[in-house]
């Protein structure tokens, strides 16, 4: 049994109903707060129903320990504004937050916002964003920088953030530019769950969902009943992939059938636009053993897609507990 603790950030499965969005987020956030999860993942984008910083405050006000993982895209916000939010949450709630640094959104949305930077340059901007926000939060002196995208002269954020409340930064991306920025900035690199589960694990963070039951066959039957194949949903994903320059999304999409593999890897929820990642399906003990194997290869952090249903969340918790790292 390992003494390591796995940091888990649950995220709700893709929701297309704005009337249910906040309720589902709060259901998962409150469950996470009661059961030892680090904090819920909050998405960003033109199609997200509630601005993630506003949702983070709503969640922190309703929970006792949750540290949200907030998606941040430089196309929507200046580093000073993000730093001000982080500092404000620290003063209001005495808690840190985590920042999921992203630069991708739909190509049509970038065009609508007038952002004409190349894929590579958007990652340069992302790296500068991380560097500036870190300096603003930690420096006792005014900050002056001269970057390609950000310039600041004697810019200071007051008060300076205590070291224990400094945010941690995550980067999810599979392109060479994403890998480079993650290395240069020291951000936690995230990757998608690989199909063979044993190879291709080269990051401390991973993104996937869990569908678990007491027995493996029961889990597989329940998963197929919950996530059904649908040609209209597959077509919807095809349209989003066509409207994206995301490397990881294309790699997941191209040449995949959605078959539930013998090892529990299942891509159908992604291919039918019901989730943003693959799923791991199996018994509590099977999934617990796989998590222990991932931990032995350096896994520390998980973005975990979850169905916003109390019974399903309890099944996920049992699988995490079976790993001995949660």
N, C-alpha and C positions, 0 to 999 in steps of 0.2 A: 504494500500500500504506500502510495506517495504522500508526502507532506505538502506538496505544491497545491496552490489554490488557483483554479481556473477562473479568469475574469470573463463573465458572460454578459453581453448586452443584447437583450431580446429586441426584436423588431416585429411589428405586426405584418402578417402576410398582406400582399397588395390589396388595398381597399379602393374600390371605385365609387363608393357611396359617401358623399360629404356629410350626410346626416348621421352616419355611423362612425365616422373617422375619429372624432374626439373621444367618444365613448369607448371604442376599442383600444385606443392608446392608453386611456386612463385605467382600463381593466388590466392591461398587461403591466403598466407602470406600478400599479398598486400591488399586483401579485409579485412582481419583481422585488419591490421594497420589502414585502413580508418574508420573502424566501431567499434572501442573500445574494440576489443578482447585483451586478455593479450599478446598472442603470440602463434605461431604455434608449435605443437608437432612434433618432429623429431625422427624417429625410428632409432634403432641400430640393427645390425646383419649381418651375412654373406650374406644374401639375400637382404640387403638394397643397392640400387644402388649408393648412394652418402654418404660418411661419414658424420654423423650429425654435427660434429664440423665445417667441411668445409661448409656445407649447412647453418649453423647458421650464419657464417660470411657473406655469400652471401646474406642472407635475411636481416641482420642488415645493410649492406651497402646500400640496396635498399629501406629501410623503415625509418620512423622517430621516432617510439616509441616502436616497437615490442620487446618483451622480450621472445625469444624462450624457449621452454621446451625441453631440450636435453636429450635423453635417454643415460644413462651411465651404461655400464656393465664392472665390474672389469676384466673380461677375456680379454678385448681388451686394457686396459689402466691402468697405474699407477696413484695413487691419485695425485702425484705431477704434472703430465702432465695435468690432468683435472683442477687442481687448477691454473696452468699457463694459460690455455685457458680462464678460468673465469676472471682472472686478466687482461689478454690481451684485452678481449672484453670490460671490464670496462674502460680501458684506451683509447681504440680506439673509443668507441661509447658513453661512459658515461651511460651505461644501465646495469641493472642486467640481469641475466639469471636464469632459473629454471632448476633443474636437476631431471630427472625421473630415479630413481635408480632401475635397473633391474638386475637379475642374470640369467634369463632364455634365452636359445636359443636352437636350435635343438640339440638333443643328438649327431647326427652325426657330427655337427659342433664342439661341445665340444671335441669329440674324435679326430677330425682333428686338433684341436688346442693343443691337448695333455693335456687338462684339465680333471683330473680324480677325482676331489673333489665330495663329496656327495652333494645332494640337501641341507641338513642342513648346511654343512660346507661352501657352496657357500653363504649362507645367513650370516654366521659368517663373512666371508670375506667382504660382502657388508656392514655390520655394521662398521667394521674397516675402510673401505674405506671412509664412510661418516665422521667418527670421525676425521680421518687424514686430509681430505681436509678442513674441518671446521677449524681445528687448524692452518693449513698452511695459510689460508686466513685471519685469525683474530689475530693470535698471534704476539705481538711485539718482541718476542724473538724466537730464534731457537727452533725447535720442536724435542723432543726425545721421542720415543715410542717403546714398545716391545710387539707386538701383535702376534697372531698365524700366521697371513699371512703377515703383514707389520711391518717392523722395520725401524726406522729412528734415526739418531744420529746427533743432531745439524743441522737439516735441516730447511732452512729458505727460504721463498718466498718473494721477494721484488718487488714492495712496498706492504705494508699491505693494504688490501682492505677496503675502507670506509664502515661503517656499513650499510648505505642505499643501497649499491650495493652487499651486501652479497646474495648469491643464496639461494633460498628455495628448499627443497628436498621433493620429492614425492616418495612413494613406492606403487606399485601395486602388490598384491599377496594375495592369500587366504589361504595359508598353515599356520600352527602354527608358523613355523620359520619366515615367512614373517610378521605375526602379532607381534611377539616378537621384531623383529628388528625395525619395525615402532615405537613401543612404546619406546624402549630403546633409539633410536636416535632422537625422536621427529619429525620424518618426517610426512608429510601429508599422511595419509593412503587413498588409493584409492580402490574402489570396482566396480564391474559390476552392472548395473541396474538390480534389482531383478524383477522376473516375475509378482508378485502381486502388485508392486509399493508402497505398504503401509507398508510392514514389511521387515525386514532384512536390513534396512538402519542403518548401524552402523559405518560409516566413513564420514569424512568431504569432501571426494572427490569421484566422480563417473565417470564412463566411459560409454558412450552410443552415439548413433547418433540420429538426429532429422530429420523427414520427415514431413513437415507441409504444409497446404494449408488453405484458408479462411474457408472452410467447412471440416468437418471430413471425409465424404464419398469421397470427392474429393482427400483428402490426401491419403486415403487407396487405391484408384484406381491408383493414380500416383505412389505410393510406389511399388505396385505390378508390374507396368509396368517397373519401373526402376530396381528393383532387382528381377530377374526371377529365378525360381527354375531350377536346372540342375543337373542330376545325376553325370555327370563328375566332376562338381565343388564340389559336396558333397564328392565324392571319394577323391578329392584332399585334402579336409580338413581332412578326415579320415586318410590319410597318414601322414599329419603334426601332428595330435594328437598322432599317434602311435610313432612318432619320437620326442616326447616331454615328459618331466616330470612335466609340468606345471599343478598345481592343479586347477587353475581357468579355464584353457582351457578344462580340462576334465569335470569339473562340468557343464560348458556350453554345452558341446557336448553330454554328455550321456543322453539318453532317451528323446531328444527334437525333436519335429516334425517340427517346423518352422511355425506353424499356427499363423496368425496375430490375437492376442487376442482382446477381446472387449475393454479392457482398453488401447489399443494402443501398448502394448509390442510386439516386433517382433524380432525373432531370426534368421529368414531366411538369412539375409545378412551375418551373421557369419557362418551359417551352409553351405553356398555355397561359402565360402572363398572369399567373396566380401568385408567384413569388419571384424574388430577384436573385435566387441562388438555387443550387442543388439541395436535395434533402438526403438525409441518412435515415434509413428505415430498418427497424429491427427490435429485438427484445431489449429490456433494460440492461441486462448483463452484456449482450453483444455490443450495444452502443457504448456502455461503460468501458469495456475492454478496448474498443477502438479509440476512445478518448485518451485512455492511458497510453496507448501506443503513440498517439499524436503528441502527447506531452513529452514522451521520451525523446521525440525528435525536435523538441523546442517550442511546442505550442503553449502560449500563455493567455491568449485573448481570442474570444469568439464573438462574432456578430451572429446571432441566432434567430432565424426566422421562426415565428411562432403563430399558431392559430389562436385568435383572441377568444378562446373558450376555456372556462375554468377547468373542465375535465381534461382537455387536451394539454393544458399547461401543467397540470399535475403529473401527467404521463411523462412530459419532458423533464420535470424536476426529478422524478424517480430515476430516469436514465442518467441524469447528471450526478445524482447521489451515488449511483452504482459505480461511477468512475473513481470515487474516493478522492476527487479533487475539488469537490463543491460542497 
